Amino acid sequence: MTAIHHEIIIIGAGLSGIGTACHIAAEYPDKSIAILERREKMGGTWDLFRYPGIRSDSDMASFGFNFKPWYSDKVLAKGKEIRNYVLETAREFGLEDKVRYGLKIVSADWSDSRQLWTVTALHEASGETKTFTCNFLVNCAGYYNFDQGYRPHFEGEESFKGDIVHPQHWPENFDYTGKKVVVIGSGATAITVVPAMAEKAAKVTMLQRSPSYIMAVPDTDKVSIFLNKFLPKRWVFKLTRRRNVLLQRGLYLACQRWPNAMRKLLLSHVRKRVGPDFDMRHFSPNYKPWEQRLCAAPDGDFFDVLRSGKADIATDHIDHFCEDGIVLKSGEKLEADAIVTATGLDVQLMGDLQIKLNGDVVDLPGKMTYKGILIQDIPNYLWIFGYTNAPWTLKSDIGGRYLCRLLAHMQNGGFSSARPVDDDNSASGNGMLDGFAPGYMTRAKDRMPRQGRDGPWKVTMHYGKDKKMLTEDPVDDGVLQFETAVVASDAQEPEFNAVA
């Protein structure tokens, strides 16, 4: 089987994959790039999810690409708009013909002797196995299973006569007009689906075991609208992006430092939105602010449908499903014609890729992350994993910039590989996301890489610190070990020397 070679292979054609490819294309237009995408369309998450109201939960000034400003008065964007934004960006950077669709990446094996990755992929439509080689592998496949969401089995669900729908697999022509709908869940998806479905449904009930923190955010940026009257759009975008990043960071730090005070502030915000008579136990989580992400409601649409009576909340545990609804532990029955199981994601790291070094499978949970973007002992492998406390693409952007700096350093030094090595026994035993406790991450804790006590092995989840570390600090920090090829005249394969 003939392997197809590219200097750089990127896994995933979503926001992270296309964003990273744009940085490479801009800095190294002559390098051969391939973007391997399992699905048949570009867009990743924003093409997969099609449920009512699908939108970003971060402002687009900081969620969009820094190199391609998002010019819109809207703060949060709809899924279709983000999908089109990704496509438009790829087109502008000449990346459309770099994407190869329908390929499920099975394994990637690094060879020290060849200083190459061999990537094995399955073309799912034909069943054909394809092989690629590359000098550098970039994984932008995200962190969840695209095939299925997290979907627990509910007692008696087979007896329910209506439709049961998971948001990750929303039927294209699903008509819920005039129906009674129960949405199981309290996270960002449920907060989005409930007001969107309330426009057509007879009644929507959000059924939650425990509440989440919810904030109303402006749907239009009035400050930016005003500034655009006097200043160039590019200037306004830069100011808005910086302002929003600082506001997000400030809110997160305030929640970490003064959790009780911020809890009171967040709940008082909800009280003003829902009115004096609403039962606040539905909005009082049993965890501290920012132990899970805050949910955003554009212009308070979620609170509006509650006050109007088009939607309501039940906080209870499910006992069982019945023919026409759900019976709760309290004995209350929620009548339903349709049930939406917004029960979360199934975490699947790196697209379920099996990574090997010289044929041996790597135990990823036993490895640490380096600068939150490389993996201990694995050469020429970059993994984009965004922020849990800020827009995902902020990390993607500086990750792409770091990759370009790393490639430049390797090119200038004649190096063939870069490998993060822990010579100081920095392991702490902590997972890379310890302290962040939504259900989908808690369920995947044992599958996550580790982090170290300090230095480049510690995961900061801090955009300012990471930006300096990835875009300003020296690439050669004494932890990355570089190798250069030495060709032996009497051998078919080149040998390699480690460079301290």
Wavefront OBJ file of the C-alpha trace (Angstrom):
o trace
v 0.000 0.000 0.000
v 1.461 3.353 -1.055
v 1.449 6.020 1.629
v 0.569 9.598 0.715
v 3.045 12.028 2.246
v 2.406 15.541 3.534
v 4.694 17.649 5.652
v 1.851 18.461 8.055
v -1.385 16.557 8.621
v -4.213 18.139 10.609
v -6.993 15.961 11.989
v -10.373 17.707 11.941
v -11.910 20.431 9.757
v -13.752 22.343 12.469
v -12.890 25.711 13.991
v -9.639 24.477 15.550
v -8.451 22.561 12.505
v -9.184 25.293 9.995
v -7.817 27.983 12.318
v -4.538 26.105 12.796
v -4.271 25.431 9.073
v -4.722 29.149 8.368
v -1.716 30.007 10.544
v 0.435 27.443 8.730
v -0.784 28.522 5.283
v -0.014 32.161 6.070
v 3.467 31.503 7.507
v 4.497 28.562 5.322
v 2.609 28.704 2.018
v 4.971 26.177 0.429
v 4.489 23.445 3.020
v 2.238 20.589 1.964
v -0.793 20.326 4.248
v -3.627 17.823 4.425
v -6.699 18.157 6.635
v -8.307 14.786 7.330
v -11.978 15.041 8.274
v -14.173 12.120 9.233
v -17.455 13.730 8.239
v -18.441 14.720 4.717
v -18.656 18.430 5.496
v -16.511 21.126 7.017
v -17.469 22.814 10.279
v -17.050 20.204 12.998
v -19.354 20.816 15.949
v -21.186 23.567 14.097
v -22.112 21.287 11.241
v -22.969 18.278 13.417
v -25.381 19.966 15.827
v -28.657 21.114 14.257
v -31.017 21.352 17.236
v -33.321 24.388 17.601
v -31.527 27.552 18.642
v -27.997 26.100 18.302
v -25.561 28.961 18.949
v -22.260 29.867 20.547
v -22.149 30.356 24.294
v -19.193 32.742 23.994
v -19.127 36.166 22.364
v -17.955 36.002 18.775
v -15.401 38.786 19.134
v -13.291 36.406 21.242
v -14.666 33.096 19.957
v -13.930 33.886 16.312
v -10.473 33.942 14.751
v -8.213 36.842 15.676
v -6.954 36.988 12.085
v -10.474 37.114 10.627
v -12.622 39.558 12.609
v -16.244 38.674 13.217
v -18.047 41.834 12.123
v -21.556 41.618 13.513
v -23.699 43.510 15.995
v -24.751 40.162 17.478
v -22.778 38.996 20.505
v -23.649 35.286 20.187
v -23.898 33.619 16.784
v -26.204 30.926 15.444
v -24.762 27.572 14.427
v -25.360 28.187 10.715
v -23.536 31.517 10.899
v -20.503 29.907 12.544
v -20.533 27.095 9.991
v -20.509 29.620 7.148
v -17.744 31.554 8.891
v -15.533 28.446 8.961
v -16.221 27.745 5.274
v -15.532 31.346 4.293
v -12.262 31.378 6.228
v -11.077 28.144 4.612
v -11.910 29.567 1.194
v -9.987 32.790 1.841
v -6.872 30.878 2.877
v -7.049 28.409 0.000
v -7.736 25.420 2.214
v -10.840 23.945 0.566
v -8.852 21.558 -1.612
v -6.656 20.538 1.338
v -9.518 18.742 3.097
v -10.020 15.018 2.560
v -13.443 13.931 3.793
v -14.896 10.679 5.096
v -11.718 9.484 6.802
v -11.813 8.011 10.285
v -8.320 8.136 11.761
v -7.548 4.759 13.310
v -3.949 5.041 14.450
v -0.783 7.094 14.191
v 2.637 5.516 14.679
v 5.809 7.575 15.106
v 9.047 6.032 13.871
v 12.283 7.238 15.477
v 14.338 5.702 12.703
v 12.365 7.381 9.929
v 11.420 10.490 11.917
v 7.926 10.232 10.445
v 4.346 9.618 11.473
v 2.449 6.866 9.684
v -1.271 7.611 9.888
v -3.804 4.877 9.165
v -7.310 5.982 8.189
v -10.509 4.192 7.235
v -12.595 5.625 4.417
v -15.911 4.684 5.963
v -18.054 4.955 2.830
v -15.957 2.461 0.852
v -14.346 0.479 3.682
v -10.943 1.188 2.146
v -7.917 1.689 4.388
v -5.666 4.601 3.471
v -2.170 5.333 4.722
v -0.500 8.706 5.089
v 2.882 9.830 6.353
v 3.822 13.232 7.712
v 6.586 15.050 9.534
v 4.232 16.756 11.961
v 0.796 15.649 13.162
v -1.766 18.118 14.584
v -4.861 16.744 16.312
v -7.859 19.100 16.229
v -10.537 16.417 16.570
v -12.072 17.934 19.705
v -12.964 16.143 22.890
v -16.251 14.313 22.381
v -17.695 11.383 20.484
v -19.326 12.528 17.243
v -21.127 9.205 16.857
v -23.197 9.478 20.009
v -23.853 11.719 22.961
v -24.149 10.642 26.558
v -27.522 8.963 26.793
v -28.398 7.044 29.996
v -31.154 4.471 29.845
v -34.328 5.459 31.675
v -36.577 2.922 33.353
v -39.644 2.247 31.224
v -38.566 4.372 28.262
v -39.658 1.645 25.846
v -43.266 2.266 26.902
v -43.236 5.953 25.940
v -45.437 6.514 22.876
v -43.894 9.785 21.720
v -40.525 10.774 20.235
v -37.285 10.628 22.239
v -34.617 12.844 20.671
v -31.009 13.529 21.609
v -29.790 17.005 20.512
v -26.671 15.518 18.909
v -28.877 13.615 16.447
v -31.749 16.004 15.805
v -34.132 14.703 13.092
v -34.120 17.078 10.128
v -37.906 17.386 9.839
v -38.890 16.885 13.473
v -42.163 18.778 14.030
v -42.989 19.611 17.634
v -45.578 22.281 16.866
v -48.343 22.244 19.469
v -46.752 19.411 21.429
v -45.920 19.121 25.110
v -42.150 18.729 25.370
v -39.934 17.719 28.290
v -36.236 18.611 27.996
v -34.052 16.527 30.338
v -30.959 18.469 31.365
v -29.800 21.793 32.761
v -26.644 22.607 30.800
v -25.956 24.927 27.891
v -27.881 22.778 25.401
v -31.028 22.705 27.519
v -30.810 26.452 28.181
v -30.667 26.947 24.405
v -33.307 24.406 23.364
v -36.033 25.403 25.831
v -36.661 28.993 24.610
v -36.208 27.958 20.963
v -38.772 25.145 21.191
v -41.171 27.272 23.250
v -41.904 29.353 20.147
v -43.832 26.453 18.542
v -44.508 23.909 21.279
v -47.642 23.958 23.407
v -45.497 23.779 26.551
v -41.849 23.048 27.311
v -40.682 21.741 30.689
v -37.004 21.603 31.601
v -36.461 18.648 33.919
v -33.230 18.848 35.899
v -31.659 16.855 38.711
v -29.711 19.921 39.802
v -29.576 23.521 38.547
v -26.845 25.402 36.685
v -25.763 29.022 36.965
v -27.392 31.045 34.197
v -26.613 34.600 33.131
v -28.489 36.866 30.759
v -26.054 38.448 28.301
v -26.799 41.200 25.771
v -27.549 39.820 22.324
v -26.248 42.985 20.656
v -23.063 44.893 21.515
v -24.297 48.461 21.837
v -20.855 49.806 22.733
v -19.326 48.399 19.545
v -22.265 49.656 17.483
v -21.626 53.146 18.834
v -17.835 52.986 18.308
v -18.284 51.766 14.721
v -19.804 55.143 13.886
v -16.469 56.861 14.559
v -13.672 54.297 14.352
v -12.473 51.771 11.747
v -14.100 48.378 12.168
v -10.761 46.664 12.706
v -9.972 48.944 15.629
v -13.371 48.357 17.180
v -12.945 44.601 16.804
v -9.562 44.656 18.564
v -10.926 46.786 21.405
v -13.988 44.574 21.766
v -11.972 41.364 21.733
v -9.572 42.643 24.384
v -12.416 43.993 26.531
v -14.363 40.732 26.374
v -11.337 38.574 27.175
v -10.622 40.730 30.229
v -14.258 40.674 31.351
v -14.432 36.890 31.057
v -11.192 36.473 32.955
v -12.320 38.937 35.620
v -15.600 37.097 36.137
v -13.829 33.754 36.427
v -11.264 35.072 38.917
v -13.973 36.742 40.992
v -15.845 33.431 41.186
v -12.659 31.665 42.276
v -11.737 34.226 44.910
v -15.166 35.158 46.290
v -17.422 32.173 45.479
v -20.073 32.942 48.086
v -20.372 36.591 47.137
v -20.481 35.761 43.419
v -23.109 33.102 44.045
v -25.308 35.707 45.733
v -24.699 38.130 42.865
v -25.545 35.554 40.186
v -28.695 34.423 41.971
v -29.839 38.016 42.538
v -29.423 38.537 38.790
v -31.732 35.572 38.181
v -34.257 36.816 40.729
v -34.580 40.117 38.890
v -35.176 38.253 35.639
v -37.766 35.705 36.787
v -39.631 37.873 39.261
v -40.364 37.647 43.012
v -42.675 34.626 42.898
v -40.468 32.100 41.099
v -39.072 29.262 43.233
v -35.328 29.973 43.420
v -34.414 26.379 44.266
v -34.595 25.798 40.496
v -31.643 28.190 40.066
v -29.522 27.367 43.134
v -26.742 24.923 42.184
v -25.050 22.737 44.783
v -21.590 23.705 43.486
v -19.572 26.918 43.420
v -19.651 29.279 40.425
v -17.292 28.187 37.632
v -16.773 24.671 38.894
v -18.820 24.163 35.748
v -19.263 26.618 32.887
v -21.809 29.382 33.305
v -24.744 29.141 30.900
v -25.536 32.182 28.765
v -29.058 33.304 27.840
v -29.021 35.956 25.070
v -31.124 38.913 26.183
v -32.432 36.629 28.930
v -34.571 34.609 26.488
v -34.614 31.623 28.852
v -36.010 33.711 31.700
v -38.511 35.387 29.391
v -40.192 32.113 28.384
v -40.416 31.106 32.038
v -42.133 34.352 32.985
v -44.488 34.103 30.015
v -45.618 30.605 31.026
v -44.507 29.040 27.726
v -41.948 27.013 29.680
v -41.369 25.867 33.235
v -38.834 23.944 35.325
v -39.066 20.777 37.389
v -36.181 19.923 39.734
v -36.434 16.257 40.640
v -35.170 12.770 39.803
v -36.778 10.514 37.228
v -38.502 7.420 38.555
v -39.648 6.026 35.215
v -41.074 6.831 31.803
v -44.692 5.981 31.054
v -46.788 6.007 27.885
v -47.504 9.717 27.974
v -44.684 11.266 29.968
v -42.323 10.949 32.913
v -43.075 10.026 36.512
v -40.735 11.685 39.020
v -39.444 10.380 42.343
v -41.757 12.818 44.111
v -44.738 11.159 42.420
v -45.399 14.110 40.122
v -46.067 13.274 36.484
v -44.870 15.396 33.560
v -47.033 14.841 30.507
v -45.120 14.803 27.228
v -45.620 14.166 23.529
v -41.849 14.414 22.958
v -38.802 14.103 25.196
v -35.435 15.732 24.479
v -32.528 14.063 26.284
v -30.071 16.966 26.635
v -28.014 14.738 28.913
v -24.573 15.740 27.688
v -21.577 14.606 25.696
v -19.592 11.406 25.638
v -15.963 12.472 25.973
v -13.645 10.927 23.399
v -10.180 12.411 23.328
v -8.347 13.065 20.080
v -11.006 11.414 17.943
v -10.295 8.044 19.597
v -6.930 7.962 17.864
v -4.552 5.199 18.951
v -1.075 6.721 19.254
v 2.026 4.555 18.971
v 5.740 5.149 19.360
v 7.808 2.748 17.294
v 4.870 0.347 17.226
v 4.111 0.459 20.959
v 0.764 1.912 22.068
v 1.085 5.046 24.227
v -0.807 5.188 27.520
v -2.087 8.764 27.263
v -3.531 8.994 30.813
v -0.013 8.267 32.021
v 1.456 11.220 30.118
v 1.530 14.912 30.979
v 0.668 17.795 28.715
v 3.445 20.232 27.825
v 2.346 23.886 27.670
v -1.154 22.463 27.370
v -0.509 21.677 23.733
v 2.140 18.939 23.310
v 2.258 15.523 24.994
v 5.139 14.173 27.071
v 7.569 11.913 25.138
v 5.585 12.163 21.878
v 7.557 13.876 19.084
v 6.097 16.269 16.507
v 2.563 15.960 17.817
v 0.423 18.961 18.691
v -2.974 18.630 20.364
v -5.443 21.490 20.408
v -7.536 21.444 23.575
v -9.246 24.749 24.280
v -10.263 26.524 27.454
v -12.958 25.441 29.861
v -13.222 28.913 31.394
v -12.974 31.029 28.227
v -13.707 30.698 24.499
v -12.202 27.491 23.099
v -10.633 29.208 20.095
v -8.468 31.550 22.162
v -6.272 28.515 22.885
v -6.590 27.299 19.308
v -5.315 30.627 18.005
v -2.190 30.808 20.172
v -1.642 27.091 19.613
v -1.439 27.675 15.872
v 0.964 30.550 16.401
v 3.136 28.406 18.654
v 3.260 25.665 16.038
v 4.565 28.142 13.469
v 7.258 29.295 15.921
v 8.216 25.697 16.631
v 8.430 24.877 12.921
v 10.631 27.936 12.349
v 12.983 26.912 15.171
v 13.235 23.380 13.813
v 13.800 24.598 10.271
v 16.485 27.084 11.291
v 18.292 24.480 13.397
v 17.982 21.675 10.888
v 16.012 19.606 13.412
v 13.742 16.790 12.354
v 11.795 16.387 15.593
v 10.885 18.020 18.902
v 9.967 15.918 21.941
v 8.891 17.146 25.421
v 10.847 15.154 28.028
v 10.378 15.285 31.802
v 13.895 15.025 33.213
v 12.929 16.613 36.546
v 10.178 14.211 37.636
v 7.531 16.942 37.464
v 4.495 14.649 37.648
v 1.920 15.693 40.228
v -0.594 12.899 39.811
v -3.292 15.449 38.992
v -5.451 15.230 35.899
v -5.243 18.084 33.427
v -8.802 19.218 34.278
v -9.051 18.481 37.986
v -11.319 21.078 39.563
v -13.555 21.382 36.498
v -16.518 19.183 37.350
v -19.306 18.959 34.751
v -20.695 15.462 34.357
v -19.117 14.753 30.981
v -15.620 15.589 32.275
v -16.084 13.752 35.563
v -17.052 10.619 33.623
v -13.858 10.914 31.550
v -11.400 11.763 34.295
v -9.480 8.505 33.982
v -9.063 9.005 30.239
v -7.432 12.434 30.456
v -3.693 13.165 30.354
v -2.010 14.366 33.536
v -0.408 17.677 34.469
v 2.763 18.497 36.406
v 3.485 20.523 39.500
v 4.785 23.597 37.702
v 6.461 25.008 34.626
v 5.378 23.929 31.155
v 3.778 20.773 32.572
v 1.144 22.678 34.565
v -2.188 23.431 32.847
v -3.051 27.058 33.581
v -6.378 27.634 31.808
v -5.169 31.242 31.764
v -5.160 32.936 28.356
v -2.744 35.712 29.362
v -0.131 33.337 30.773
v -0.539 30.872 27.917
v -0.264 33.616 25.309
v 3.085 34.722 26.724
v 4.309 31.135 27.082
v 3.281 30.080 23.585
v 3.881 33.227 21.536
v 6.743 35.012 23.358
v 8.815 32.692 25.556
v 11.767 30.904 23.883
v 10.834 27.761 22.009
v 14.029 26.041 23.179
v 13.404 25.971 26.941
v 15.533 23.010 27.920
v 12.505 20.747 28.236
v 11.894 20.234 24.528
v 14.524 17.911 23.102
v 15.369 18.340 19.445
v 16.815 15.740 17.104
v 18.572 16.101 13.794
v 19.095 13.447 11.138
v 22.539 12.095 10.416
v 22.680 10.086 7.198
v 24.791 6.933 7.428
v 26.460 5.987 4.138
v 26.220 2.259 4.730
v 22.613 2.171 5.943
v 19.310 2.424 4.164
v 17.709 4.251 7.087
v 19.153 7.491 8.502
v 20.307 7.675 12.101
v 19.441 10.551 14.431
v 21.297 12.426 17.110
v 19.573 14.011 20.087
v 20.284 17.701 20.587
v 20.196 18.877 24.184
l 1 2 3 4 5 6 7 8 9 10 11 12 13 14 15 16 17 18 19 20 21 22 23 24 25 26 27 28 29 30 31 32 33 34 35 36 37 38 39 40 41 42 43 44 45 46 47 48 49 50 51 52 53 54 55 56 57 58 59 60 61 62 63 64 65 66 67 68 69 70 71 72 73 74 75 76 77 78 79 80 81 82 83 84 85 86 87 88 89 90 91 92 93 94 95 96 97 98 99 100 101 102 103 104 105 106 107 108 109 110 111 112 113 114 115 116 117 118 119 120 121 122 123 124 125 126 127 128 129 130 131 132 133 134 135 136 137 138 139 140 141 142 143 144 145 146 147 148 149 150 151 152 153 154 155 156 157 158 159 160 161 162 163 164 165 166 167 168 169 170 171 172 173 174 175 176 177 178 179 180 181 182 183 184 185 186 187 188 189 190 191 192 193 194 195 196 197 198 199 200 201 202 203 204 205 206 207 208 209 210 211 212 213 214 215 216 217 218 219 220 221 222 223 224 225 226 227 228 229 230 231 232 233 234 235 236 237 238 239 240 241 242 243 244 245 246 247 248 249 250 251 252 253 254 255 256 257 258 259 260 261 262 263 264 265 266 267 268 269 270 271 272 273 274 275 276 277 278 279 280 281 282 283 284 285 286 287 288 289 290 291 292 293 294 295 296 297 298 299 300 301 302 303 304 305 306 307 308 309 310 311 312 313 314 315 316 317 318 319 320 321 322 323 324 325 326 327 328 329 330 331 332 333 334 335 336 337 338 339 340 341 342 343 344 345 346 347 348 349 350 351 352 353 354 355 356 357 358 359 360 361 362 363 364 365 366 367 368 369 370 371 372 373 374 375 376 377 378 379 380 381 382 383 384 385 386 387 388 389 390 391 392 393 394 395 396 397 398 399 400 401 402 403 404 405 406 407 408 409 410 411 412 413 414 415 416 417 418 419 420 421 422 423 424 425 426 427 428 429 430 431 432 433 434 435 436 437 438 439 440 441 442 443 444 445 446 447 448 449 450 451 452 453 454 455 456 457 458 459 460 461 462 463 464 465 466 467 468 469 470 471 472 473 474 475 476 477 478 479 480 481 482 483 484 485 486 487 488 489 490 491 492 493 494 495 496 497 498 499 500
